[in-house]
């Protein structure tokens, strides 16, 4: 049975512009926005009013051990607004001593003064959404910042950590941008590790419906790396990061010792979390719920939560177990994989049923074990690095086929 969630995700939807690959629930506000006074400030204040109202509507709560402020571009907000947001949780939920409080920041959206303002507000970990150092690729991707902005941001975060003002920081890259090649990707990786970020998140480019990239791809206006080039890029990434001392602890995430994302591990371990804000998805007691992606609909929903009745998934009385196949899918993303004997026991299966169903799964997965993509130590099965993790999609698709078979 799920206990009270100890983690909260807060969505700040505002961005200066929408990147060409983005399909998130974001609100582009332009380059001249000012969060406290001036252009766009009333819209931001209005959103925060409803966000705070939603946060205060929760009844079944306990002190938090991780808070993640994501977006969008949270660094569009003023440090005073971030301080008020974190203070809301401290005063109404409680925040553990030593809690991990992460905030996403975008190059060119903060400077040294605002960074230390966010730190004074309580943020102790930052995630820098750089995506690339290459000016041409950044322009193609619709990013607002430049190489110089990325370098400046890295220097600020590196200095803040070395001086003990923050516990950690993370650097984001996206692999397989259009018009990229092995050389540009290699340059990005080496430039990133030259700043010694304790954590790196590296995502495969995903072409989503409705995005500019989707239109460009369909019209043939841009050239994207093919599957062979993508696989070579993945191997190169693993070689360079491993040599630099980074451990691949999850399919898309690397860290040096002691700097894994505590907040994101909550998702991968199938634990409960709160989520607040337009378009965000929560799963506090086993059931997922996604809030409306459109501002007007989100605000109407918040009013209903506050004045009428909370969404059922937000009440502990409606606690349910996370689906078994989802727990396997999430667990297999991690380096340590899944202990199936323990997981099946937690799912209420007896020994006979566990052994029978595990045998069916391993029969489906046999080809991956023979190819060295899937490994095991006792009852624990995990993906090999780099090949198993880089080719994980088919392995997990076959797991879902097994789930349908046994059900």
C-alpha positions in Angstrom: 0.0 0.0 0.0 1.3 3.4 -0.9 2.2 5.7 1.9 1.8 9.5 1.9 3.8 11.0 -1.1 7.1 12.5 -0.1 7.8 14.2 -3.4 6.2 17.1 -5.3 6.5 18.3 -8.9 5.5 21.8 -9.7 4.9 22.9 -13.3 5.7 26.5 -14.4 4.4 26.6 -17.9 6.0 29.9 -19.1 8.6 30.0 -21.8 10.1 32.8 -23.8 9.3 30.8 -26.9 8.3 27.3 -27.9 11.2 25.1 -29.1 10.7 23.4 -32.4 10.6 19.9 -30.8 8.4 20.8 -27.8 4.9 19.5 -27.2 4.8 20.3 -23.5 2.0 22.3 -21.9 3.8 25.6 -22.1 2.8 29.3 -22.6 5.2 31.3 -24.8 5.4 34.8 -23.4 8.1 36.5 -25.5 11.5 37.9 -24.6 10.3 41.0 -22.8 8.3 39.3 -20.0 8.8 40.6 -16.5 7.4 38.4 -13.7 6.9 40.9 -10.9 5.9 44.1 -12.7 5.5 45.0 -16.4 4.8 43.0 -19.5 3.3 39.6 -18.7 3.4 40.0 -15.0 -0.3 39.9 -14.4 -0.6 36.6 -16.4 2.1 35.1 -14.3 0.6 36.3 -11.0 -2.8 35.0 -12.0 -1.3 31.5 -12.8 0.5 31.4 -9.5 -2.7 32.3 -7.7 -4.4 29.2 -9.0 -1.2 27.1 -8.6 -1.0 28.0 -4.9 -4.8 27.4 -4.5 -4.3 23.9 -5.9 -1.3 23.2 -3.6 -3.4 24.2 -0.6 -6.4 22.0 -1.6 -4.6 18.7 -0.7 -5.7 17.0 2.5 -3.7 13.8 2.9 -0.2 15.1 3.1 3.2 14.6 4.8 6.6 16.4 4.9 8.4 16.3 1.5 11.9 15.0 0.9 12.1 16.2 -2.8 10.6 19.1 -4.7 11.1 19.6 -8.4 10.2 22.9 -10.0 10.0 22.2 -13.8 8.5 23.7 -16.9 8.5 25.5 -19.1 11.1 27.8 -17.9 10.8 28.4 -14.1 13.7 30.8 -14.1 11.4 33.3 -15.8 10.0 33.8 -12.3 11.5 36.2 -9.8 13.4 34.7 -6.8 10.7 36.2 -4.6 8.1 34.1 -6.3 10.2 30.9 -6.0 10.7 31.7 -2.3 6.9 32.1 -1.9 6.3 28.8 -3.7 8.8 26.8 -1.6 7.6 28.6 1.6 4.0 27.4 0.8 5.2 23.8 1.0 7.3 24.4 4.2 4.3 26.0 6.0 1.6 23.6 4.8 3.3 20.2 4.1 6.6 20.5 5.8 10.0 20.0 4.1 12.6 17.6 5.5 15.9 18.8 6.6 18.3 17.9 3.7 15.5 17.7 1.2 16.5 17.9 -2.5 14.9 21.0 -4.0 15.5 21.1 -7.8 14.7 23.9 -10.2 15.0 23.9 -14.0 16.9 26.8 -15.5 17.4 27.8 -19.1 20.5 29.5 -20.4 19.9 33.2 -21.0 17.0 33.3 -18.5 19.1 33.9 -15.4 22.2 35.6 -14.2 24.5 35.5 -11.1 22.1 37.7 -9.1 19.0 35.7 -9.9 20.8 32.4 -9.4 21.8 33.3 -5.9 18.3 34.7 -5.3 16.9 31.2 -6.2 19.5 29.7 -3.8 18.4 32.0 -1.0 14.8 30.9 -1.7 15.8 27.4 -0.9 16.8 25.7 -4.2 19.8 23.5 -3.7 20.0 21.7 -7.1 19.6 23.0 -10.6 18.9 21.4 -13.9 20.3 23.3 -16.9 18.4 22.8 -20.1 21.2 23.6 -22.5 20.6 20.8 -25.1 23.6 21.7 -27.2 26.7 24.0 -27.4 26.5 24.4 -31.2 25.0 27.7 -32.3 23.8 26.3 -35.6 22.0 23.4 -34.0 20.5 25.7 -31.3 19.1 27.9 -34.0 17.7 25.0 -35.9 16.0 23.7 -32.7 14.4 27.1 -32.1 16.3 27.7 -28.9 16.7 31.3 -27.6 20.2 30.9 -26.1 23.6 30.7 -27.7 27.0 28.9 -27.0 28.1 31.9 -24.9 25.0 31.7 -22.8 25.5 28.0 -22.1 29.1 28.5 -21.2 28.2 31.4 -18.8 25.5 29.3 -17.1 27.8 26.4 -16.6 30.5 28.6 -15.1 27.9 30.1 -12.6 26.6 26.7 -11.6 30.1 25.2 -11.3 31.2 28.0 -9.1 28.1 27.8 -6.9 28.7 24.1 -6.3 32.4 24.5 -5.7 31.7 27.2 -3.1 29.1 25.0 -1.3 26.0 27.1 -2.1 24.3 24.2 -3.9 24.5 20.4 -3.5 24.5 19.5 -7.1 23.5 20.5 -10.7 22.6 18.7 -13.9 23.3 19.4 -17.5 20.8 18.4 -20.3 21.7 17.4 -23.8 19.6 16.1 -26.7 20.9 13.5 -29.0 20.3 13.3 -32.8 19.2 16.9 -33.6 18.7 17.5 -37.3 21.8 18.5 -39.3 24.0 17.1 -36.5 26.7 14.5 -37.1 29.2 12.4 -35.1 31.6 15.4 -34.8 29.1 17.9 -33.5 27.8 15.3 -31.0 31.3 14.5 -29.8 32.1 18.2 -29.4 28.9 18.6 -27.3 29.8 15.8 -25.0 33.4 16.9 -24.4 32.3 20.5 -23.8 29.7 19.4 -21.3 32.1 17.2 -19.2 34.7 20.0 -19.3 32.5 21.8 -16.8 32.2 18.7 -14.5 28.5 18.7 -14.0 27.8 16.1 -11.3 24.8 14.8 -13.2 23.9 14.7 -16.9 20.6 13.9 -18.6 20.8 12.9 -22.3 17.6 12.4 -24.2 16.9 11.0 -27.6 15.2 13.5 -29.8 11.5 12.6 -30.1 9.5 14.0 -33.1 6.0 14.7 -31.7 2.8 15.5 -33.6 2.0 19.2 -33.9 5.6 20.3 -33.5 7.7 22.4 -36.0 10.1 19.5 -36.3 7.3 17.1 -37.2 6.3 19.5 -40.1 9.9 19.9 -41.2 10.5 16.1 -41.2 7.3 15.4 -43.2 8.2 18.1 -45.7 11.8 17.0 -46.0 13.1 20.4 -45.0 15.5 18.9 -42.4 17.8 15.9 -42.4 17.7 13.8 -39.2 20.3 11.1 -38.3 19.2 7.6 -39.4 19.0 4.6 -37.0 22.6 3.5 -37.6 23.9 7.0 -37.0 21.8 7.3 -33.9 23.2 4.0 -32.5 26.8 5.1 -33.2 26.0 8.3 -31.3 24.7 6.3 -28.4 27.9 4.2 -28.3 30.1 7.2 -28.5 28.1 8.8 -25.6 28.5 5.8 -23.4 32.3 5.5 -24.1 33.0 9.2 -23.4 30.9 9.5 -20.3 32.1 6.2 -18.8 35.7 7.3 -19.3 35.0 10.6 -17.6 33.7 8.8 -14.5 29.9 9.0 -15.0 27.7 6.0 -14.1 24.7 5.3 -16.3 22.2 4.7 -13.5 19.1 5.1 -15.7 18.5 4.9 -19.5 18.8 8.6 -20.0 20.7 9.7 -16.9 24.3 9.7 -15.8 26.0 10.8 -12.6 29.1 10.7 -10.5 28.8 9.0 -7.2 26.3 10.6 -4.8 24.6 12.8 -7.4 21.7 10.7 -8.7 18.4 12.6 -8.9 16.5 11.6 -5.8 13.3 13.1 -7.2 13.4 11.2 -10.5 14.1 7.9 -8.7 10.7 8.3 -7.1 9.1 7.9 -10.5 11.3 5.0 -11.6 10.7 3.1 -8.3 7.0 3.3 -8.6 6.5 5.5 -5.5 3.8 8.1 -5.1 4.3 11.8 -6.0 2.2 15.0 -6.0 2.1 17.2 -9.1 0.7 20.7 -9.4 0.1 23.0 -12.3 -1.3 23.1 -15.8 -0.7 19.9 -17.7 1.2 18.1 -14.8 0.6 14.4 -14.0 0.4 13.2 -10.4 0.2 9.7 -8.9 0.1 10.0 -5.2 -1.8 6.8 -4.3 -1.3 4.6 -7.3 -3.6 6.2 -10.0 -2.2 8.7 -12.5 -4.1 11.9 -13.2 -3.2 14.6 -15.7 -4.4 18.2 -15.2 -5.9 20.2 -18.1 -3.2 21.5 -20.5 -5.2 24.7 -21.4 -5.0 27.6 -18.9 -8.7 28.4 -18.7 -9.6 24.7 -18.2 -6.9 24.3 -15.6 -8.1 27.3 -13.6 -11.7 26.0 -13.8 -10.5 22.6 -12.6 -8.7 24.2 -9.6 -11.8 26.1 -8.5 -13.7 22.8 -8.6 -11.1 21.1 -6.5 -11.2 23.8 -3.9 -14.9 24.4 -3.8 -16.5 21.1 -4.6 -14.6 17.8 -4.5 -11.0 16.7 -4.9 -10.1 14.4 -7.8 -10.5 10.8 -6.6 -6.8 9.9 -7.3 -5.7 12.6 -4.8 -7.5 11.0 -1.8 -5.6 8.3 0.2 -8.9 6.4 0.7 -8.7 5.5 -3.0 -5.3 4.0 -2.8 -4.5 1.3 -5.3 -1.4 -0.7 -6.3 0.6 0.5 -9.3 0.1 -1.8 -12.2 2.6 -4.6 -12.4 3.7 -4.0 -16.0 4.3 -0.3 -15.2 6.5 -1.2 -12.2 8.5 -3.5 -14.4 8.8 -0.9 -17.2 10.0 1.8 -14.8 12.3 -0.5 -12.8 14.0 -1.9 -16.0 15.0 1.7 -16.9 17.3 1.6 -13.8 20.8 0.1 -13.8 19.8 -2.3 -11.0 16.8 -3.5 -12.9 14.0 -5.5 -11.2 14.0 -8.3 -8.6 11.1 -10.3 -10.0 10.8 -12.7 -7.1 10.3 -9.7 -4.7 8.1 -7.8 -7.1 5.8 -10.8 -7.7 5.5 -11.3 -3.9 4.6 -7.7 -3.4 2.0 -8.2 -6.2 0.3 -10.9 -4.1 1.4 -13.9 -6.2 2.3 -17.2 -4.6 5.5 -19.1 -5.4 4.0 -21.3 -8.0 2.3 -18.5 -9.9 5.5 -16.4 -9.7 7.7 -19.1 -11.1 5.2 -20.0 -13.9 4.8 -16.4 -15.1 8.5 -15.5 -14.8 9.3 -18.5 -17.0 6.8 -17.2 -19.6 8.5 -13.8 -19.5 12.0 -15.3 -19.8 10.9 -17.4 -22.8 9.9 -14.2 -24.5 13.1 -12.4 -23.4 15.4 -15.4 -24.3 16.6 -13.8 -27.5 17.7 -10.7 -25.6 19.6 -12.8 -23.0 21.4 -14.7 -25.7 22.4 -11.4 -27.4 23.7 -10.0 -24.1 21.1 -7.2 -24.0 19.5 -8.6 -20.8 21.5 -9.8 -17.9 20.7 -11.3 -14.5 22.1 -11.9 -11.0 19.9 -14.3 -9.1 16.3 -13.0 -9.2 17.3 -9.6 -10.5 17.2 -8.9 -14.2 18.7 -5.7 -15.8 19.6 -4.2 -19.1 23.2 -4.3 -20.2 25.0 -1.0 -20.8 25.2 0.3 -23.4 23.5 -2.2 -25.8 20.6 -3.3 -23.6 19.7 0.2 -22.5 20.1 1.7 -26.0 17.8 -1.0 -27.4 15.4 -1.1 -24.5 12.2 -0.2 -26.4 11.7 -3.7 -28.0 12.5 -5.5 -24.8 9.9 -3.5 -22.9 7.4 -3.9 -25.8 7.7 -7.6 -25.5 7.2 -7.3 -21.7 3.8 -5.7 -22.4 3.0 -8.6 -24.7 3.7 -10.9 -21.8 1.5 -8.9 -19.5 -1.4 -9.2 -22.0 -0.7 -12.9 -22.3 -0.9 -13.7 -18.6 -3.9 -11.5 -18.1 
